[in-house]
Amino acid sequence: MSYASVMVAVDLDESARGRIRLAGHLADDFKARLIGVAAEMPAYEAAPVGPTLGSSYCLASVQEAVLNDLRIAHAAFDEAAAGRSRVEWRSNLDFPMEFLARQSAAADLVVVGRGDAGNPLLSVDPGDAVMRLGAPVLVVPPGMDRLDAQRVAVAWKTTREAHRALRDALPFLARASHVVVLAIDDGAGAADTRDVVGFLQAHDVHASAVAKDARGSSTAEALVDAASEHAADLIVAGAYGHGRLREWAFGGVTRDLLAGCPVCCLMSH
């Protein structure tokens, strides 16, 4: 029960190095290979079209600028992943999400940034990644470079997405010193946690359950507060949403966790 390969999305933001280090530590913990991925599509629309004087030069310079971005990303990955033997780099001229989606077939776990740092170059939208990749996605807040995951909170609902996230997270849960299964009552009653706790205990996971009333807070706020009360540095949650006009419309809890959760979230759809 482990991850054999950890893939990390690399961009030009300052938080990327911390994210790579975090992914590298996880690769060490799981004895996995570490794969860095970056892509950027040249903005050819910024260059003159047709036989305009200098158009060939402009097209070449646009492409060279993108290749230079990829070289910078590669150098950041090499620096942050230094000292590891099982390391691989993949990059190309492509749309970042499309490239990551194709490469993710090689990964058991994909690590991405939270997407709120404001630098769009090479960046992957975490919500898009969670909904499209078909693999567990670890969403890392800015400024974080280590994840111990000794105490883990599982957000539980009786849904397909929650079941999927629970099973995808088993390598983390098996290593944790304690797992708390959180059932948040948002007015419709808290989910029954007996079977999920029994499932985890059957996998030799030390788990207990807590039901918490949202009490006027959002479900996501109640979830984060409960995770904090149990000193959890990782939240496991199913992601809920649907595609609409090439964008994802998320459920409230998924949207709020993606936008501002202060700890790492492992999410599956």
N, C-alpha and C positions, 0 to 999 in steps of 0.2 A: 504494500500500500504506500505508493510514493509517486512523486513527479519525476519523470526521467529527463524532461527538458523544460527549461524556463525561458520564455521569450520576453524581451523587454523592448518597448517602443521608445526610440531615441529621437529627440528633437533638439532645437537650439536653445531651449529655455535653461535658465540657471539651475532649476530643480532637476534637470535630466541626470546630472552626475549622481545626485543622491539616490534617484530612482534606480540607476544602474547598479550602484553599490548595494542597495537593498535586494535587487534581483540576484546579484552575485552571491550575497550571503545566503539567500534561499537556495540557490543552486548548490552551494557548499553543504547546507543542512540536509538536502535531499539527495546529495551525490549525483546531481543532474548536470547536464551540459547547459551552458548559458548562450543564448542566441540574441544578438542585437539586430534590430531592424529599423531602417529609415528609408523614406522615399519622399520625393518632392517633384511636383510637375512644373516644368518651366512655364512661365506666364508669357507665352508667345504673342498673346494679343497686345502686349506692350510694345512689340517690335513692328516696324513698317511691313506692310504686306505688298507683295508684287515686286517688280523690278525697280524699286526705288533705290536711289543712290545710297549705298551703305546698308541696304536691308540684309544682305548676307552676313555682314559683320555684326549687325545688331542681333540677328538670330543666334549666331555663334556665341556672342557675349552673354545673352540670356541663358543659354545652356551651360556655359562655363560658370556662371554665377551659381547655378543650382548644383553643379558638380562640386563646386567649392564648399557649399553648405553641407553636402554629403560627406566631404572629406573632413570637415570640422566635426560633424556628428560622429564619424568613425573614430577620430582622434579622441573625442570625449569618452566614447565607449571603451577604447583600448586603455585609456588612463584609469578609468573607474573600475575596469574588470581586470586590472593587472594582477599577475601572479597566479592566474587560473589556466589550467592546461586545456580544459574542455570548453573552448570558446569559439564561437562562430559569428561572422558578420555578414549581413545580407542588406543590400541597398540597390536602388534603381531609380531611374527617372519615371515616376509614376505618381498617381494620387496616393497619399499616405494610407488611407483606410483600405483602398482596394489592394494595395501591395501587402499590407498586414494581413488582410483576410486570406490571401493566397498562401502566405508563409505560415499562417497559424496551424496548418495541417501538421507541421513538424513539432508543435508545442503541446505539452500537457497543461501549462499554466501561462497566461499572457499577462504581463505587467504593464500598465499604462498610467500616465499622469491624470490628475483630476481635471485638467483642462481649463483652469481659471487663472493661469499665469499671464495671459495676454500676448503670447508670442505665437502667431499662427504657423510659422515655418515648420514644415515636417510634422506638424502636430496631428494627433488622432483624437477625435471626440470620444470620450470614455463611454458615453451612452450608446453611441453607434457601435463601438467595439463590443460592449456587453450583449447587444441585441443581435449582432451579425455573426460573431465568430464561432458560435457553437462550442466554445471552450470556456472554462472558468477564467474570469478576468479579475485581476487584483488591481483595484483603483487606489493609487497612492497620493495622499495630500502633499502639497509643496513642503519642502524643508525636512522631509523624512528620509533617512538613509538606512534604517534598520527596522526589522520586524521580528520580534521574538516569538509572538503568538503563543505564549505559554498559557494565557487565559483568553479564551475565545467566546464571543457571544453569537448565538445563532438566532436570527429572527425567524420565528416559526409561524406559518399559516398552513392550513391544510390545502395546499395547491401544488400543481405540477412543478412550478418554478421553485418553490421552497424545497420540495423533495430533490430536485435536480441540484440545487445549490448545496444541500446537505451532503449528497454523495460526492459531488465534485470537491468538496472541502475535506473529505476524510483524511487525506495525508496530513493536513494541518491539525485536524481534530485528534488524530492518533498520537501526535507528538505533544499535544497540550497537556499541561498539568491539571487544568480544569476547564470544562465547557459548560456554559450556562445557556439553556434554551429559554429564550424570552418570548412570551406570548403577550402581546399588547392588546388590551381591551380598548378599542376605539369607539365603543358604544354598541357593538354587535356581539359582545362577549369575547372572552379570550379563547384561543384555540386549545384543544385538548393536546397535551404534550406527553401523555403517558407512553404512547407507542414510540415516539421519536426518542425519548430518553431510553427506553428499553432497547431500541435499535442500536443506539450509540454504545450502551453498556455491553451489548452482545459483541461489539467490535472492540472491546476492551478500552473504551473511552470513558474517562471519569466525568460523568455528566449529571447535572441537576436542572430543575426547571423553576422558573419564576414567572408568575403572572403579574402584569403591571397595568394599572388603569392610566390611560392617557390624561385624564382629568383636565380637559381643556387645552392641553398642548397638542401639537400635531403628533401623529403616530411616529414619525421619524425622530422628533425631539424626545419623545418618551423612550424610544429605542436607544438613542445615543446616551440619554441620561442613565438608563438602566445598565447599559454596557459600561459606562464610566463607574457606576457604583460597584461593579464587580471587577474593576481594574482590567477590563478587556482592551487589548490593543488591536484586535481584529474583529470585525463584524461580518458574519456570513449571511447573505440575504438573496432571495430570489428576486429577479428583475421583471417588472411588469410594464408592458407597453405594447403599442402597435404602430406600424408604419403608416405615414400619411403624407402624401406629396413629397416623398423622398426624405422626410424627416420623421423622427420618432416622437410620438405622443406618449409620455410616460405616466404611470400611476404616481400619486403624490409621494409615497414613501421612496420609490426609486428616484424620482426627480430630486427630492430633498437630499437624499444620501449622496447622489452624484454631485450636487451643487455645493455641499458644505460639510460633509462628514469629517470630523477632525482626526479620525483614525482610519486605517486601511479598511477597505471593504472588498471582500471576495463576493462577486456577483455572478449569477448564472441565469440564463433565460430558458 
